[in-house]
Amino acid sequence: MNPNASEPTDAAAPAPAESDAGNRPPARGGRNRRGPAPQRAQRGGGKPPAGAPHPMLDQLAALYPALFGAEFLPMKRGIFQDLLEAHPDTLDKDGLKAALALHTRSTRYLTAVASGHPRCDLSGQPVEDLAPEHVHHALVEVFRRRQGRAPQDLRPKLRQRIEQAFEASGLGAEAYAALVLTRDEAVNALTQEALDAVVALAAKDAALLRAFEASGKTVDEFADMYGMGGADANRTLERARARAAKTA
């Protein structure tokens, strides 16, 4: 997951304080600020006081607003080295490492990863797809944090999001499970429920598509035969065709 030993990871991590810089909302008036950017990162360990935002995050937001600004984007692998090479005289290695670690553990950043948006370079341009396991683990961590503050059970919503992530991955159920299952048996059980639900729906949709193609009927005629609305039947058939195209 992290080929560069100095590269901060965006895998699920222990939840930082909700007041960290990565979770702070953008400044009023739509400006893309975390605060005034320092002229040069302070040297000497790179760690701010516990619970305080890292000053280098302000600097990164000013330098690369498309990536670190009001809306976070998943970062390409190797971004740590890219930043050091782009600013060898102004970005301290230890400070940058600490700042990126805070950034990638923030709920806002993990939410961006959970969305499945591609990884981006310093200009904010997509350069590579996220690995399915990175999306999945970010989803689980974001919902874990939200569940800690929510009075209602968020597991049904998490299961729905896992279903969507699984379908978007283009993988089979066994291949997906091999990537994402962990030691958390409760999450594993919910994940398996989601995979089973998608597989069952896919099989049902495929059977309906085969029946439609063999019927010689129009969509409306076919829908009437099965007690479905025309729009529902058409959506189901299109969904089945899309899945079939992915596996062709």
C-alpha positions in Angstrom: 0.0 0.0 0.0 2.9 2.4 0.7 6.0 1.6 -1.4 7.8 4.7 -0.1 8.8 4.4 3.5 8.5 8.1 4.0 5.1 8.3 2.3 2.2 8.9 4.8 -0.6 6.4 4.2 -4.2 7.1 3.7 -5.4 3.8 5.2 -7.7 3.8 8.1 -5.9 5.0 11.2 -6.7 5.9 14.8 -9.1 8.8 14.8 -7.4 12.2 15.3 -9.1 14.8 17.4 -12.0 16.3 15.4 -10.3 19.7 15.8 -7.3 18.8 13.8 -6.4 20.8 10.7 -7.7 18.2 8.3 -11.2 18.5 9.7 -11.4 22.2 10.0 -14.0 23.8 7.7 -12.9 26.3 5.1 -12.8 30.0 6.1 -15.8 32.2 5.6 -16.4 33.9 2.3 -15.4 30.8 0.3 -11.7 31.6 0.7 -9.4 28.6 0.7 -7.5 29.2 3.9 -6.4 27.5 7.0 -4.7 30.6 8.2 -1.8 32.7 7.1 0.9 30.5 5.4 4.3 30.7 7.2 7.2 31.8 5.1 9.2 28.7 6.0 8.3 25.6 8.0 9.9 25.4 11.4 12.6 22.8 11.8 13.2 20.6 14.7 11.1 17.4 14.8 8.2 18.6 12.7 5.5 18.0 15.4 3.2 20.7 16.7 1.8 20.6 20.2 -0.8 17.8 20.8 -4.1 18.7 19.3 -2.8 21.7 17.4 -2.9 21.9 13.6 0.4 21.6 11.9 1.6 24.9 10.5 2.9 23.3 7.3 -0.7 22.4 6.4 -1.4 26.1 6.0 1.6 26.4 3.7 0.5 23.4 1.6 -3.0 24.8 1.2 -1.6 28.1 0.0 0.8 26.3 -2.5 -1.6 23.7 -3.7 -5.2 24.8 -3.1 -6.6 22.2 -5.6 -5.2 19.4 -3.4 -5.1 20.7 0.1 -7.7 23.5 0.0 -11.4 23.8 0.8 -12.1 20.3 -0.7 -9.5 17.6 -0.2 -8.6 15.2 -3.0 -6.9 11.8 -2.6 -3.2 12.2 -3.2 -1.1 10.2 -5.7 1.4 7.8 -4.3 4.8 9.5 -4.1 3.3 12.9 -3.3 5.8 13.3 -0.4 8.8 13.1 -2.7 7.1 15.3 -5.3 6.6 18.0 -2.6 10.2 17.8 -1.4 11.5 18.0 -5.0 9.3 21.0 -5.8 10.3 22.9 -2.6 13.7 21.6 -1.4 14.5 24.9 0.3 11.2 25.6 2.0 9.7 22.3 3.1 11.4 20.5 5.9 11.3 16.7 5.5 10.3 15.9 9.0 7.7 18.6 9.2 6.2 17.6 5.9 6.1 14.0 7.0 4.2 14.9 10.2 1.9 17.3 8.3 0.9 14.7 5.7 0.3 12.1 8.4 -2.2 14.5 10.1 -3.8 15.3 6.8 -4.3 11.7 5.6 -5.7 10.7 9.0 -8.3 13.5 9.0 -11.9 12.6 8.5 -12.2 15.0 5.6 -9.4 13.3 3.7 -10.7 9.8 4.4 -14.1 11.0 3.2 -12.5 12.0 -0.1 -10.8 8.6 -0.4 -14.1 6.8 0.5 -15.8 8.6 -2.4 -13.6 6.7 -4.8 -12.3 9.8 -6.5 -9.0 9.1 -8.3 -5.7 10.0 -6.8 -4.4 13.4 -7.9 -1.1 15.1 -8.5 0.0 18.4 -7.1 -2.1 20.3 -9.7 -5.2 18.4 -8.7 -5.3 16.4 -11.9 -6.4 12.7 -11.6 -3.5 10.4 -12.3 -4.4 6.9 -10.9 -7.4 5.0 -9.6 -7.7 4.3 -5.9 -7.2 0.6 -4.9 -10.5 -1.0 -3.8 -9.1 -1.8 -0.4 -8.2 1.8 0.2 -11.7 3.0 -0.6 -13.2 0.3 1.6 -11.0 0.9 4.6 -11.6 4.6 4.4 -15.4 4.0 4.2 -15.2 1.9 7.3 -13.1 4.4 9.3 -15.3 7.3 8.4 -18.5 5.5 9.4 -16.8 4.3 12.6 -16.0 7.9 13.6 -19.5 9.1 12.7 -21.1 6.2 14.6 -19.4 7.4 17.7 -21.3 10.7 17.5 -24.6 9.5 15.9 -27.6 8.3 18.0 -28.9 6.1 15.2 -27.4 2.9 13.8 -25.3 3.7 10.7 -24.6 0.1 9.7 -27.3 0.0 7.0 -25.8 3.1 5.4 -22.3 1.6 5.6 -23.5 -1.6 4.0 -25.1 0.3 1.2 -21.8 2.2 0.6 -19.8 -1.0 0.6 -22.2 -2.4 -2.0 -21.6 0.6 -4.2 -17.8 0.4 -3.6 -17.8 -3.3 -4.5 -19.8 -2.7 -7.7 -17.5 0.1 -8.7 -14.4 -2.0 -8.1 -15.3 -4.4 -11.0 -14.0 -7.3 -8.9 -15.7 -10.6 -8.1 -16.9 -11.1 -4.5 -14.0 -13.4 -3.5 -11.4 -11.2 -5.0 -12.9 -8.1 -3.2 -13.2 -9.9 0.1 -9.5 -11.1 -0.1 -8.5 -7.5 -0.4 -10.7 -5.9 2.3 -11.4 -8.3 5.1 -9.5 -7.6 8.3 -9.5 -8.8 11.9 -12.7 -6.9 12.7 -15.3 -9.6 12.5 -18.2 -7.3 12.9 -17.1 -5.3 9.8 -16.3 -8.5 8.0 -19.8 -9.8 8.6 -21.3 -6.5 7.3 -19.1 -6.6 4.3 -20.0 -10.2 3.5 -23.7 -9.3 3.7 -23.1 -6.4 1.2 -21.2 -8.7 -1.2 -23.9 -11.4 -1.0 -26.7 -8.8 -1.6 -24.9 -7.5 -4.7 -24.2 -11.0 -6.1 -27.8 -12.0 -5.5 -29.2 -8.9 -7.2 -26.8 -9.3 -10.1 -28.0 -12.9 -10.6 -31.6 -11.8 -10.5 -30.9 -9.0 -13.0 -29.0 -11.3 -15.4 -31.9 -13.8 -15.3 -34.4 -11.1 -16.1 -32.2 -9.9 -19.0 -32.0 -13.4 -20.5 -35.8 -13.7 -20.2 -36.3 -10.4 -21.9 -33.9 -11.1 -24.8 -35.7 -14.5 -25.3 -39.2 -13.0 -25.1 -39.2 -10.9 -28.3 -41.3 -8.3 -26.4 -40.9 -4.6 -26.1 -39.7 -3.4 -22.7 -43.2 -2.2 -21.8 -44.8 -5.5 -22.8 -42.2 -7.5 -20.9 -42.6 -5.3 -17.8 -46.3 -5.9 -17.9 -45.8 -9.6 -18.0 -43.7 -9.5 -14.9 -45.8 -6.9 -13.1 -43.2 -4.2 -13.3 -43.3 -0.6 -14.3 -41.7 0.2 -17.7 -39.2 2.5 -16.1 -38.2 0.0 -13.4 -37.8 -2.8 -16.0 -35.7 -0.6 -18.2 -33.4 0.4 -15.3 -33.0 -3.3 -14.3 -32.2 -4.3 -17.9 -29.7 -1.5 -18.3 -28.0 -2.4 -15.0 -27.8 -6.0 -16.1 -26.3 -5.0 -19.5 -23.7 -2.8 -17.8 -22.6 -5.6 -15.5 -22.4 -8.0 -18.5 -20.2 -5.5 -20.4 -17.8 -5.2 -17.5 -17.3 -9.0 -17.3 -17.2 -9.5 -21.1 
